């Protein structure tokens, strides 16, 4: 688990983790008291080999903190 920031002007961020693969389960949510006015919530999390992408609902107008947790790594 961890926290990452979606930068002003962006709608997504890539988090690298060596044990994540395309079938891993990752959950994420906006985790700050006064969230950005446009990026209100996480729309999707897309896992891939060695990373996952967190995508919000819109481009952020301010840096937006997102908390994430890997639920299942599905290591083979």
N, C-alpha and C positions, 0 to 999 in steps of 0.2 A: 504494500500500500504506500501511497505517497500523495504529494500535492504538486501541481504544475500550474503554470500561468499561461492563459491564452493571451497573446500580446494585442495591444491596441491595433485595430485595423485588420486583425486576423479572425477567422472563424474556427480554426482548428490548431492542434498542436500534436506533434509526434513524440511519444515517450518510448525510449529504447529499454529493452529488458531482454537479456540473452535467453531466458527460458520460455518466452512467449512464442506461440506459433499460431497458425491461422484458425485453430479450433479452440484456443484458450478462451475462457470467459472472463471478461473484465467489466466492471461497473464504474461509473463516474458520475459526479454531480457538482454543480456550482456550489462552492463552499465559503462564501463570504457574506457577511451581514448585509452590506449594501452592494448588491450585484450590479453589473453593468446594465444600463437601461435598454440595450438591444439584445445582448447575449444573455438570455434569461435562464437557459437550461441546456443540458447536453442533449443533442439530438441522436447521436449514435457513437458507438465505440467500435472501431474496426481493427481486429487483431491481424497481425502478419508475422512472418518469420523474424523474430528478434525485436519486434516493436508493436505498438498499437497507436492508432490515431483517434484522438478525441475530437469530435466535431460538435460545435454549438449551433444554436438556432439562427445566428446572424453574425456579422462581423462585430467585434467588440469595439466600443467607443472608449474603453479604458481597460487596462490590464485586468483580467478576470481569473481568479483562483478557482481551480477545479481539483477536487479530491478524487483519487482513484484507488481501486482495489482489485487485485487479481484473485478471482474466485477459484478458478481451476486452470492449471498449467497444461494438462494433457501431455506430459512429457512421455516420449516413446523411447 
